[in-house]
Amino acid sequence: MIQPDALHLLEVGGRSHDSLSERLASLHAQVRRVVPAVDRIACALYEADGDELVTFVHSTLSAEPLRAYRFRLSDSQPLSELVARRGERVIDDIQVELGGGAGQHAHTQWLVDQGYRSSYTIPLFDHARLLGLLFFDAMTPGAFSPLVCERLRPYANLVALLLSQELTTMRMLVGSIKLAQAFANLRDIETGSHLSRISSYTRWMARRLAAQRNWDDEFIEHVFLFSPLHDIGKVGVPDEILLKPGRLEPHEWREMTTHVTKGEQIVEEMVATFGLEHLPGVQVLRQIVAAHHECLDGSGYPRGLRGDEVPDAARLVAVADVYDALRSERPYKPAWPLDTTLAELRRLASRGRLDAGIVEALIADVDAFEALRQRFQDPDPASHA
């Protein structure tokens, strides 16, 4: 359980001092001692489920960073071929070779607009699995000669190793906690579809608000990965309370609220068991599990946090969870109509229960949220009875 003297872990925007972004910035400084022209190093993750490349971590010196961006790998023939042959790509003059083309990808236009002149791109693999793409960019043309590329390859290998280790460790933690959920039959009330929706909703809102809230892509991906674990503590709530179809009695409600501290205990046990204290994403996981029932007006539980004390990650999960709960049919209630759901979200935001900016981000893209809800549909509600 998170102890009172450790509540600083819930500070807004809290990060590990050893985040992958910070390590990449340190590596960038070393690279520039060898190749001073390298102005940007960036890594995009590959998600096989949607065949998408998504921005993840970067170290950018002179340009406005490319954030919260994604595109389908198959939509880019040059990059698809690059991955297929496990090759490398050097562009000696971006302005000449890529600039000025109608209908070009947004990331290509971004490179042109920011004034980059040359680039070196390397696919990152963990054995046969594509991790993502690594980009070295320079403001001068012809910066990546064969000799320079040879000097940069060891750094690329190091980034691939760091990325593989971090992703593997995070997935191991998520897998372990999901296994605990499965053993406890938590899926009887929270389906895999619900958890997929929560992760998709939170990432969509976080991307929309990234520039406004100064959220980097590493934070967004950690929220996406860990948001489905917000209610892990419910594995410790008795079935007669957890599965009760009607209204809970006061003593039953008090027992239900203990799922937050139970969840914190599970997370800390997992972190200790696997030695994951160093993992940057663990901070976000702790915030989500500990504070997803906190409210900005101080009326939430278990700590009654108020205002800026409520972490961003928990705010995102709270809005996603309320939206999904209202829009989903359950054995004890029908799904709420969309208009009624949105009105309730705004009412809760006006009362200070939910983050109004996050609520409005959801409402602004509600068609996309409804599409995600259809994509990750629940099984027949009768199966939960």
KOLVEX-779533 format. One record per residue (C-alpha): residue number from 1; residue in one letter; x, y, z. Coordinates in steps of 0.001 Angstrom, whole numbers. Example, Ala and Ser with C-alpha at 12.3 -4.5 7.8 and 13.67 -1.06 7.14 Angstrom:
BEGIN
<i: 1&aa: a&px: 12300&py: -4500&pz: 7800> $
<i: 2&aa: s&px: 13670&py: -1060&pz: 7140> $
//
This chain:
BEGIN
<i: 1&aa: m&px: 0&py: 0&pz: 0> $
<i: 2&aa: i&px: 1197&py: 3540&pz: -715> $
<i: 3&aa: q&px: 2078&py: 5035&pz: 2640> $
<i: 4&aa: p&px: 1056&py: 8601&pz: 3619> $
<i: 5&aa: d&px: 4651&py: 9781&pz: 3514> $
<i: 6&aa: a&px: 4846&py: 8650&pz: -117> $
<i: 7&aa: l&px: 1950&py: 10753&pz: -1397> $
<i: 8&aa: h&px: 4409&py: 12866&pz: -3370> $
<i: 9&aa: l&px: 4277&py: 10035&pz: -5895> $
<i: 10&aa: l&px: 839&py: 11307&pz: -6859> $
<i: 11&aa: e&px: 2055&py: 14750&pz: -7851> $
<i: 12&aa: v&px: 804&py: 15945&pz: -11216> $
<i: 13&aa: g&px: 3184&py: 15141&pz: -14024> $
<i: 14&aa: g&px: 5395&py: 13035&pz: -11740> $
<i: 15&aa: r&px: 8038&py: 11089&pz: -13652> $
<i: 16&aa: s&px: 10834&py: 8735&pz: -12766> $
<i: 17&aa: h&px: 14232&py: 10411&pz: -12848> $
<i: 18&aa: d&px: 15318&py: 7629&pz: -15197> $
<i: 19&aa: s&px: 12680&py: 7871&pz: -17924> $
<i: 20&aa: l&px: 13409&py: 6596&pz: -21392> $
<i: 21&aa: s&px: 13071&py: 10160&pz: -22718> $
<i: 22&aa: e&px: 15763&py: 11360&pz: -20332> $
<i: 23&aa: r&px: 18032&py: 8458&pz: -21237> $
<i: 24&aa: l&px: 17544&py: 9245&pz: -24916> $
<i: 25&aa: a&px: 18450&py: 12899&pz: -24275> $
<i: 26&aa: s&px: 21621&py: 11769&pz: -22528> $
<i: 27&aa: l&px: 22473&py: 9488&pz: -25426> $
<i: 28&aa: h&px: 21783&py: 12367&pz: -27832> $
<i: 29&aa: a&px: 24382&py: 14462&pz: -26048> $
<i: 30&aa: q&px: 26915&py: 11652&pz: -26538> $
<i: 31&aa: v&px: 25946&py: 11293&pz: -30204> $
<i: 32&aa: r&px: 26558&py: 14996&pz: -30824> $
<i: 33&aa: r&px: 30135&py: 14630&pz: -29586> $
<i: 34&aa: v&px: 30633&py: 12197&pz: -32453> $
<i: 35&aa: v&px: 28231&py: 13677&pz: -35025> $
<i: 36&aa: p&px: 27438&py: 17310&pz: -34069> $
<i: 37&aa: a&px: 24945&py: 17712&pz: -36932> $
<i: 38&aa: v&px: 22363&py: 15377&pz: -35361> $
<i: 39&aa: d&px: 19637&py: 17750&pz: -34184> $
<i: 40&aa: r&px: 16934&py: 15170&pz: -33466> $
<i: 41&aa: i&px: 16713&py: 11538&pz: -32404> $
<i: 42&aa: a&px: 13224&py: 10061&pz: -32271> $
<i: 43&aa: c&px: 11681&py: 6649&pz: -31874> $
<i: 44&aa: a&px: 8230&py: 5625&pz: -33130> $
<i: 45&aa: l&px: 6705&py: 2444&pz: -31708> $
<i: 46&aa: y&px: 5107&py: -147&pz: -33969> $
<i: 47&aa: e&px: 1715&py: -1529&pz: -32930> $
<i: 48&aa: a&px: 986&py: -4682&pz: -34902> $
<i: 49&aa: d&px: -2691&py: -4706&pz: -33921> $
<i: 50&aa: g&px: -3427&py: -1654&pz: -36054> $
<i: 51&aa: d&px: -277&py: -1735&pz: -38217> $
<i: 52&aa: e&px: 484&py: 1700&pz: -36794> $
<i: 53&aa: l&px: 3602&py: 3673&pz: -36009> $
<i: 54&aa: v&px: 3061&py: 6017&pz: -33053> $
<i: 55&aa: t&px: 5393&py: 8686&pz: -31725> $
<i: 56&aa: f&px: 6981&py: 7609&pz: -28431> $
<i: 57&aa: v&px: 10223&py: 9235&pz: -27268> $
<i: 58&aa: h&px: 12399&py: 11924&pz: -28814> $
<i: 59&aa: s&px: 15224&py: 14331&pz: -28156> $
<i: 60&aa: t&px: 14689&py: 17428&pz: -30308> $
<i: 61&aa: l&px: 16913&py: 20495&pz: -30099> $
<i: 62&aa: s&px: 15901&py: 23108&pz: -32686> $
<i: 63&aa: a&px: 12412&py: 22187&pz: -33893> $
<i: 64&aa: e&px: 8943&py: 21973&pz: -32428> $
<i: 65&aa: p&px: 8579&py: 18299&pz: -31410> $
<i: 66&aa: l&px: 6281&py: 15988&pz: -33357> $
<i: 67&aa: r&px: 3879&py: 14698&pz: -30694> $
<i: 68&aa: a&px: 821&py: 12487&pz: -30389> $
<i: 69&aa: y&px: 1094&py: 11374&pz: -33995> $
<i: 70&aa: r&px: 338&py: 8035&pz: -35601> $
<i: 71&aa: f&px: -2&py: 6603&pz: -39084> $
<i: 72&aa: r&px: -351&py: 3213&pz: -40742> $
<i: 73&aa: l&px: 2956&py: 1701&pz: -41776> $
<i: 74&aa: s&px: 1359&py: 122&pz: -44840> $
<i: 75&aa: d&px: 390&py: 3611&pz: -46053> $
<i: 76&aa: s&px: 4071&py: 4389&pz: -46593> $
<i: 77&aa: q&px: 5596&py: 2196&pz: -49289> $
<i: 78&aa: p&px: 9188&py: 3377&pz: -48667> $
<i: 79&aa: l&px: 9005&py: 2660&pz: -44929> $
<i: 80&aa: s&px: 7193&py: -652&pz: -45467> $
<i: 81&aa: e&px: 9913&py: -1768&pz: -47868> $
<i: 82&aa: l&px: 12575&py: -544&pz: -45445> $
<i: 83&aa: v&px: 11121&py: -2738&pz: -42699> $
<i: 84&aa: a&px: 10625&py: -5715&pz: -44999> $
<i: 85&aa: r&px: 14285&py: -5771&pz: -46024> $
<i: 86&aa: r&px: 15545&py: -4737&pz: -42586> $
<i: 87&aa: g&px: 17532&py: -2047&pz: -44285> $
<i: 88&aa: e&px: 18479&py: 1555&pz: -43608> $
<i: 89&aa: r&px: 17480&py: 4742&pz: -45396> $
<i: 90&aa: v&px: 19466&py: 7921&pz: -45879> $
<i: 91&aa: i&px: 17880&py: 11055&pz: -47350> $
<i: 92&aa: d&px: 20537&py: 13593&pz: -48263> $
<i: 93&aa: d&px: 18190&py: 16518&pz: -48916> $
<i: 94&aa: i&px: 14675&py: 16303&pz: -47480> $
<i: 95&aa: q&px: 13622&py: 19584&pz: -49063> $
<i: 96&aa: v&px: 14511&py: 18302&pz: -52542> $
<i: 97&aa: e&px: 13564&py: 14627&pz: -52233> $
<i: 98&aa: l&px: 10429&py: 14919&pz: -50073> $
<i: 99&aa: g&px: 9328&py: 18560&pz: -50146> $
<i: 100&aa: g&px: 6552&py: 20013&pz: -52230> $
<i: 101&aa: g&px: 4611&py: 16835&pz: -52911> $
<i: 102&aa: a&px: 827&py: 16978&pz: -52758> $
<i: 103&aa: g&px: -855&py: 14522&pz: -50435> $
<i: 104&aa: q&px: 2307&py: 13663&pz: -48529> $
<i: 105&aa: h&px: 2146&py: 12329&pz: -44985> $
<i: 106&aa: a&px: 1880&py: 14794&pz: -42099> $
<i: 107&aa: h&px: 5213&py: 13633&pz: -40645> $
<i: 108&aa: t&px: 6939&py: 14329&pz: -43977> $
<i: 109&aa: q&px: 5419&py: 17802&pz: -44132> $
<i: 110&aa: w&px: 6512&py: 18353&pz: -40541> $
<i: 111&aa: l&px: 10135&py: 17570&pz: -41445> $
<i: 112&aa: v&px: 9970&py: 20013&pz: -44345> $
<i: 113&aa: d&px: 8258&py: 22742&pz: -42326> $
<i: 114&aa: q&px: 10740&py: 22458&pz: -39450> $
<i: 115&aa: g&px: 13671&py: 22934&pz: -41805> $
<i: 116&aa: y&px: 15274&py: 19507&pz: -41588> $
<i: 117&aa: r&px: 17516&py: 18752&pz: -44560> $
<i: 118&aa: s&px: 18777&py: 15191&pz: -44103> $
<i: 119&aa: s&px: 17804&py: 12039&pz: -42225> $
<i: 120&aa: y&px: 18897&py: 8518&pz: -41364> $
<i: 121&aa: t&px: 16195&py: 5938&pz: -40570> $
<i: 122&aa: i&px: 16715&py: 2489&pz: -39036> $
<i: 123&aa: p&px: 14064&py: -149&pz: -38180> $
<i: 124&aa: l&px: 14441&py: -1538&pz: -34648> $
<i: 125&aa: f&px: 13848&py: -5245&pz: -34106> $
<i: 126&aa: d&px: 13770&py: -7617&pz: -31159> $
<i: 127&aa: h&px: 14632&py: -10805&pz: -33029> $
<i: 128&aa: a&px: 11783&py: -11135&pz: -35562> $
<i: 129&aa: r&px: 9487&py: -8612&pz: -33861> $
<i: 130&aa: l&px: 9453&py: -5053&pz: -35159> $
<i: 131&aa: l&px: 9748&py: -2613&pz: -32241> $
<i: 132&aa: g&px: 9586&py: 584&pz: -34222> $
<i: 133&aa: l&px: 11651&py: 3023&pz: -36268> $
<i: 134&aa: l&px: 14565&py: 5176&pz: -35148> $
<i: 135&aa: f&px: 15155&py: 8551&pz: -36824> $
<i: 136&aa: f&px: 18285&py: 10709&pz: -36834> $
<i: 137&aa: d&px: 17639&py: 14137&pz: -38390> $
<i: 138&aa: a&px: 19914&py: 17071&pz: -39219> $
<i: 139&aa: m&px: 19399&py: 20676&pz: -40287> $
<i: 140&aa: t&px: 22173&py: 20405&pz: -42879> $
<i: 141&aa: p&px: 21995&py: 18450&pz: -46151> $
<i: 142&aa: g&px: 24183&py: 15396&pz: -46659> $
<i: 143&aa: a&px: 24872&py: 14937&pz: -42938> $
<i: 144&aa: f&px: 24702&py: 11139&pz: -43016> $
<i: 145&aa: s&px: 27606&py: 9844&pz: -45041> $
<i: 146&aa: p&px: 28466&py: 6113&pz: -44930> $
<i: 147&aa: l&px: 31121&py: 6861&pz: -42305> $
<i: 148&aa: v&px: 28659&py: 8819&pz: -40140> $
<i: 149&aa: c&px: 26071&py: 6031&pz: -40406> $
<i: 150&aa: e&px: 28684&py: 3523&pz: -39311> $
<i: 151&aa: r&px: 29405&py: 5669&pz: -36251> $
<i: 152&aa: l&px: 25690&py: 5938&pz: -35424> $
<i: 153&aa: r&px: 24808&py: 2220&pz: -35680> $
<i: 154&aa: p&px: 26097&py: 1318&pz: -32187> $
<i: 155&aa: y&px: 23862&py: 4030&pz: -30752> $
<i: 156&aa: a&px: 20926&py: 2644&pz: -32716> $
<i: 157&aa: n&px: 21616&py: -803&pz: -31271> $
<i: 158&aa: l&px: 21690&py: 692&pz: -27786> $
<i: 159&aa: v&px: 18310&py: 2403&pz: -28320> $
<i: 160&aa: a&px: 16851&py: -886&pz: -29584> $
<i: 161&aa: l&px: 18139&py: -2652&pz: -26467> $
<i: 162&aa: l&px: 16745&py: 2&pz: -24111> $
<i: 163&aa: l&px: 13392&py: -4&pz: -25891> $
<i: 164&aa: s&px: 13132&py: -3790&pz: -25905> $
<i: 165&aa: q&px: 13985&py: -4040&pz: -22211> $
<i: 166&aa: e&px: 11477&py: -1385&pz: -21195> $
<i: 167&aa: l&px: 8621&py: -2764&pz: -23309> $
<i: 168&aa: t&px: 9299&py: -6337&pz: -22216> $
<i: 169&aa: t&px: 9365&py: -5368&pz: -18553> $
<i: 170&aa: m&px: 6171&py: -3322&pz: -18771> $
<i: 171&aa: r&px: 4381&py: -6103&pz: -20630> $
<i: 172&aa: m&px: 5550&py: -8603&pz: -18031> $
<i: 173&aa: l&px: 4076&py: -6429&pz: -15277> $
<i: 174&aa: v&px: 798&py: -5976&pz: -17156> $
<i: 175&aa: g&px: 627&py: -9687&pz: -17939> $
<i: 176&aa: s&px: 1206&py: -10652&pz: -14320> $
<i: 177&aa: i&px: -1546&py: -8352&pz: -13061> $
<i: 178&aa: k&px: -3964&py: -9485&pz: -15768> $
<i: 179&aa: l&px: -3258&py: -13066&pz: -14767> $
<i: 180&aa: a&px: -4269&py: -12173&pz: -11220> $
<i: 181&aa: q&px: -7458&py: -10688&pz: -12628> $
<i: 182&aa: a&px: -8219&py: -13831&pz: -14573> $
<i: 183&aa: f&px: -7701&py: -16109&pz: -11579> $
<i: 184&aa: a&px: -10056&py: -13972&pz: -9554> $
<i: 185&aa: n&px: -12674&py: -14030&pz: -12327> $
<i: 186&aa: l&px: -12716&py: -10237&pz: -12434> $
<i: 187&aa: r&px: -13714&py: -10570&pz: -16083> $
<i: 188&aa: d&px: -17200&py: -11567&pz: -14884> $
<i: 189&aa: i&px: -17925&py: -7871&pz: -14307> $
<i: 190&aa: e&px: -15200&py: -6161&pz: -16326> $
<i: 191&aa: t&px: -14810&py: -7753&pz: -19712> $
<i: 192&aa: g&px: -11709&py: -7617&pz: -21842> $
<i: 193&aa: s&px: -13720&py: -5393&pz: -24174> $
<i: 194&aa: h&px: -14307&py: -2874&pz: -21383> $
<i: 195&aa: l&px: -10597&py: -2793&pz: -20575> $
<i: 196&aa: s&px: -9702&py: -2335&pz: -24252> $
<i: 197&aa: r&px: -12148&py: 546&pz: -24474> $
<i: 198&aa: i&px: -10702&py: 2242&pz: -21395> $
<i: 199&aa: s&px: -7157&py: 2107&pz: -22789> $
<i: 200&aa: s&px: -8296&py: 3362&pz: -26206> $
<i: 201&aa: y&px: -10380&py: 6195&pz: -24720> $
<i: 202&aa: t&px: -7589&py: 7423&pz: -22474> $
<i: 203&aa: r&px: -5021&py: 7467&pz: -25243> $
<i: 204&aa: w&px: -7368&py: 9287&pz: -27614> $
<i: 205&aa: m&px: -8078&py: 12025&pz: -25061> $
<i: 206&aa: a&px: -4425&py: 12276&pz: -24045> $
<i: 207&aa: r&px: -3327&py: 12723&pz: -27641> $
<i: 208&aa: r&px: -5912&py: 15440&pz: -28235> $
<i: 209&aa: l&px: -4739&py: 17342&pz: -25147> $
<i: 210&aa: a&px: -1012&py: 16570&pz: -25424> $
<i: 211&aa: a&px: 148&py: 19988&pz: -26611> $
<i: 212&aa: q&px: -2169&py: 21892&pz: -24276> $
<i: 213&aa: r&px: -1216&py: 19853&pz: -21198> $
<i: 214&aa: n&px: 2431&py: 19315&pz: -22166> $
<i: 215&aa: w&px: 2058&py: 15522&pz: -22080> $
<i: 216&aa: d&px: 4827&py: 13685&pz: -23891> $
<i: 217&aa: d&px: 4296&py: 10513&pz: -25899> $
<i: 218&aa: e&px: 6007&py: 8346&pz: -23297> $
<i: 219&aa: f&px: 3430&py: 9432&pz: -20724> $
<i: 220&aa: i&px: 577&py: 8825&pz: -23192> $
<i: 221&aa: e&px: 1744&py: 5286&pz: -23950> $
<i: 222&aa: h&px: 2152&py: 4490&pz: -20254> $
<i: 223&aa: v&px: -1422&py: 5643&pz: -19622> $
<i: 224&aa: f&px: -2610&py: 3525&pz: -22567> $
<i: 225&aa: l&px: -773&py: 480&pz: -21248> $
<i: 226&aa: f&px: -1707&py: 753&pz: -17573> $
<i: 227&aa: s&px: -5207&py: 2259&pz: -17622> $
<i: 228&aa: p&px: -6942&py: -1154&pz: -17921> $
<i: 229&aa: l&px: -5448&py: -2070&pz: -14546> $
<i: 230&aa: h&px: -7202&py: 710&pz: -12622> $
<i: 231&aa: d&px: -9587&py: -1631&pz: -10778> $
<i: 232&aa: i&px: -7177&py: -4510&pz: -10141> $
<i: 233&aa: g&px: -7926&py: -4222&pz: -6415> $
<i: 234&aa: k&px: -11428&py: -5587&pz: -7003> $
<i: 235&aa: v&px: -9895&py: -9051&pz: -6995> $
<i: 236&aa: g&px: -9920&py: -8676&pz: -3198> $
<i: 237&aa: v&px: -13584&py: -7702&pz: -2894> $
<i: 238&aa: p&px: -15984&py: -10540&pz: -1930> $
<i: 239&aa: d&px: -18162&py: -11860&pz: -4758> $
<i: 240&aa: e&px: -21390&py: -11162&pz: -2892> $
<i: 241&aa: i&px: -20510&py: -7462&pz: -3010> $
<i: 242&aa: l&px: -18649&py: -7316&pz: -6305> $
<i: 243&aa: l&px: -21363&py: -9148&pz: -8252> $
<i: 244&aa: k&px: -24408&py: -7796&pz: -6449> $
<i: 245&aa: p&px: -26886&py: -6603&pz: -9142> $
<i: 246&aa: g&px: -28674&py: -4031&pz: -6955> $
<i: 247&aa: r&px: -27725&py: -1029&pz: -4857> $
<i: 248&aa: l&px: -25046&py: -1645&pz: -2234> $
<i: 249&aa: e&px: -25755&py: -1163&pz: 1451> $
<i: 250&aa: p&px: -23541&py: 1407&pz: 3240> $
<i: 251&aa: h&px: -21298&py: -1272&pz: 4772> $
<i: 252&aa: e&px: -21034&py: -3007&pz: 1380> $
<i: 253&aa: w&px: -20091&py: 270&pz: -285> $
<i: 254&aa: r&px: -17349&py: 844&pz: 2295> $
<i: 255&aa: e&px: -15977&py: -2599&pz: 1498> $
<i: 256&aa: m&px: -16132&py: -1874&pz: -2234> $
<i: 257&aa: t&px: -14076&py: 1306&pz: -1807> $
<i: 258&aa: t&px: -11246&py: -737&pz: -297> $
<i: 259&aa: h&px: -10437&py: -2014&pz: -3802> $
<i: 260&aa: v&px: -8221&py: 1051&pz: -4257> $
<i: 261&aa: t&px: -5885&py: 263&pz: -1369> $
<i: 262&aa: k&px: -6036&py: -3438&pz: -2255> $
<i: 263&aa: g&px: -4968&py: -2494&pz: -5779> $
<i: 264&aa: e&px: -2063&py: -464&pz: -4432> $
<i: 265&aa: q&px: -942&py: -3457&pz: -2394> $
<i: 266&aa: i&px: -1053&py: -5723&pz: -5472> $
<i: 267&aa: v&px: 967&py: -3258&pz: -7536> $
<i: 268&aa: e&px: 3614&py: -2836&pz: -4852> $
<i: 269&aa: e&px: 3905&py: -6597&pz: -4413> $
<i: 270&aa: m&px: 4347&py: -7042&pz: -8156> $
<i: 271&aa: v&px: 6927&py: -4253&pz: -8317> $
<i: 272&aa: a&px: 8895&py: -5777&pz: -5443> $
<i: 273&aa: t&px: 8616&py: -9342&pz: -6782> $
<i: 274&aa: f&px: 9929&py: -8468&pz: -10239> $
<i: 275&aa: g&px: 12321&py: -5711&pz: -9153> $
<i: 276&aa: l&px: 10543&py: -3073&pz: -11244> $
<i: 277&aa: e&px: 11048&py: -19&pz: -9046> $
<i: 278&aa: h&px: 13306&py: 1457&pz: -11726> $
<i: 279&aa: l&px: 10643&py: 1214&pz: -14439> $
<i: 280&aa: p&px: 9421&py: 4741&pz: -15338> $
<i: 281&aa: g&px: 5889&py: 3560&pz: -16134> $
<i: 282&aa: v&px: 5402&py: 2220&pz: -12626> $
<i: 283&aa: q&px: 4849&py: 5794&pz: -11453> $
<i: 284&aa: v&px: 1917&py: 6180&pz: -13858> $
<i: 285&aa: l&px: 537&py: 2780&pz: -12839> $
<i: 286&aa: r&px: 614&py: 3795&pz: -9177> $
<i: 287&aa: q&px: -1161&py: 7060&pz: -9938> $
<i: 288&aa: i&px: -3905&py: 5317&pz: -11916> $
<i: 289&aa: v&px: -4581&py: 2627&pz: -9324> $
<i: 290&aa: a&px: -4363&py: 4978&pz: -6320> $
<i: 291&aa: a&px: -6279&py: 7998&pz: -7619> $
<i: 292&aa: h&px: -8802&py: 6993&pz: -10292> $
<i: 293&aa: h&px: -11669&py: 7550&pz: -7799> $
<i: 294&aa: e&px: -10360&py: 10893&pz: -6556> $
<i: 295&aa: c&px: -12290&py: 14047&pz: -7556> $
<i: 296&aa: l&px: -11048&py: 17564&pz: -8151> $
<i: 297&aa: d&px: -13446&py: 18926&pz: -5516> $
<i: 298&aa: g&px: -12026&py: 16640&pz: -2825> $
<i: 299&aa: s&px: -15110&py: 14408&pz: -2654> $
<i: 300&aa: g&px: -13387&py: 11295&pz: -3986> $
<i: 301&aa: y&px: -11690&py: 8427&pz: -2207> $
<i: 302&aa: p&px: -9614&py: 7078&pz: -563> $
<i: 303&aa: r&px: -7553&py: 10213&pz: 224> $
<i: 304&aa: g&px: -9890&py: 13062&pz: -690> $
<i: 305&aa: l&px: -7291&py: 14622&pz: -2989> $
<i: 306&aa: r&px: -8223&py: 18019&pz: -4360> $
<i: 307&aa: g&px: -7366&py: 20008&pz: -7494> $
<i: 308&aa: d&px: -3763&py: 19646&pz: -8610> $
<i: 309&aa: e&px: -3250&py: 16800&pz: -6147> $
<i: 310&aa: v&px: -5160&py: 14522&pz: -8541> $
<i: 311&aa: p&px: -2674&py: 13196&pz: -11155> $
<i: 312&aa: d&px: -3310&py: 13634&pz: -14857> $
<i: 313&aa: a&px: -3250&py: 9903&pz: -15532> $
<i: 314&aa: a&px: -5993&py: 9295&pz: -12963> $
<i: 315&aa: r&px: -8095&py: 12158&pz: -14374> $
<i: 316&aa: l&px: -8016&py: 10584&pz: -17830> $
<i: 317&aa: v&px: -9022&py: 7169&pz: -16516> $
<i: 318&aa: a&px: -11834&py: 8651&pz: -14419> $
<i: 319&aa: v&px: -13484&py: 10326&pz: -17421> $
<i: 320&aa: a&px: -13054&py: 7247&pz: -19610> $
<i: 321&aa: d&px: -14459&py: 4977&pz: -16902> $
<i: 322&aa: v&px: -17560&py: 7105&pz: -16265> $
<i: 323&aa: y&px: -18296&py: 7423&pz: -19989> $
<i: 324&aa: d&px: -17948&py: 3692&pz: -20544> $
<i: 325&aa: a&px: -19976&py: 2774&pz: -17469> $
<i: 326&aa: l&px: -22871&py: 4995&pz: -18521> $
<i: 327&aa: r&px: -22856&py: 3886&pz: -22154> $
<i: 328&aa: s&px: -22640&py: 149&pz: -21352> $
<i: 329&aa: e&px: -25493&py: -2211&pz: -20589> $
<i: 330&aa: r&px: -25170&py: -4184&pz: -17391> $
<i: 331&aa: p&px: -27402&py: -6796&pz: -15713> $
<i: 332&aa: y&px: -28587&py: -4105&pz: -13292> $
<i: 333&aa: k&px: -29070&py: -1223&pz: -15768> $
<i: 334&aa: p&px: -29581&py: -380&pz: -19463> $
<i: 335&aa: a&px: -27054&py: 1631&pz: -21436> $
<i: 336&aa: w&px: -27632&py: 5373&pz: -21135> $
<i: 337&aa: p&px: -28439&py: 7307&pz: -24341> $
<i: 338&aa: l&px: -25505&py: 9261&pz: -25753> $
<i: 339&aa: d&px: -27012&py: 12716&pz: -25162> $
<i: 340&aa: t&px: -27833&py: 11867&pz: -21548> $
<i: 341&aa: t&px: -24326&py: 10497&pz: -21009> $
<i: 342&aa: l&px: -22655&py: 13639&pz: -22333> $
<i: 343&aa: a&px: -24928&py: 15838&pz: -20241> $
<i: 344&aa: e&px: -23996&py: 13849&pz: -17133> $
<i: 345&aa: l&px: -20271&py: 14155&pz: -17893> $
<i: 346&aa: r&px: -20637&py: 17921&pz: -18194> $
<i: 347&aa: r&px: -22671&py: 18035&pz: -14976> $
<i: 348&aa: l&px: -19948&py: 16149&pz: -13095> $
<i: 349&aa: a&px: -17314&py: 18463&pz: -14564> $
<i: 350&aa: s&px: -19281&py: 21573&pz: -13562> $
<i: 351&aa: r&px: -19483&py: 20254&pz: -10005> $
<i: 352&aa: g&px: -15736&py: 19741&pz: -9907> $
<i: 353&aa: r&px: -15877&py: 15961&pz: -9900> $
<i: 354&aa: l&px: -14219&py: 15437&pz: -13298> $
<i: 355&aa: d&px: -11611&py: 17392&pz: -15256> $
<i: 356&aa: a&px: -13648&py: 19692&pz: -17528> $
<i: 357&aa: g&px: -10940&py: 19917&pz: -20195> $
<i: 358&aa: i&px: -10734&py: 16148&pz: -20505> $
<i: 359&aa: v&px: -14521&py: 15868&pz: -20625> $
<i: 360&aa: e&px: -14657&py: 18408&pz: -23465> $
<i: 361&aa: a&px: -11897&py: 16538&pz: -25324> $
<i: 362&aa: l&px: -14068&py: 13428&pz: -25221> $
<i: 363&aa: i&px: -17191&py: 15278&pz: -26325> $
<i: 364&aa: a&px: -15331&py: 16969&pz: -29186> $
<i: 365&aa: d&px: -14425&py: 13535&pz: -30592> $
<i: 366&aa: v&px: -17462&py: 11617&pz: -29401> $
<i: 367&aa: d&px: -18030&py: 10013&pz: -32810> $
<i: 368&aa: a&px: -14597&py: 8440&pz: -32552> $
<i: 369&aa: f&px: -15390&py: 7216&pz: -29041> $
<i: 370&aa: e&px: -18641&py: 5684&pz: -30223> $
<i: 371&aa: a&px: -16717&py: 3938&pz: -33003> $
<i: 372&aa: l&px: -14276&py: 2540&pz: -30452> $
<i: 373&aa: r&px: -17201&py: 1377&pz: -28341> $
<i: 374&aa: q&px: -18581&py: -516&pz: -31325> $
<i: 375&aa: r&px: -15171&py: -1963&pz: -32154> $
<i: 376&aa: f&px: -14707&py: -3347&pz: -28635> $
<i: 377&aa: q&px: -18238&py: -4536&pz: -27913> $
<i: 378&aa: d&px: -19126&py: -6489&pz: -24801> $
<i: 379&aa: p&px: -20389&py: -10038&pz: -25066> $
<i: 380&aa: d&px: -24100&py: -10672&pz: -24505> $
<i: 381&aa: p&px: -24938&py: -9097&pz: -21105> $
<i: 382&aa: a&px: -26753&py: -12297&pz: -20169> $
<i: 383&aa: s&px: -23350&py: -13958&pz: -19974> $
<i: 384&aa: h&px: -22543&py: -11788&pz: -16931> $
<i: 385&aa: a&px: -25634&py: -12811&pz: -14990> $
//
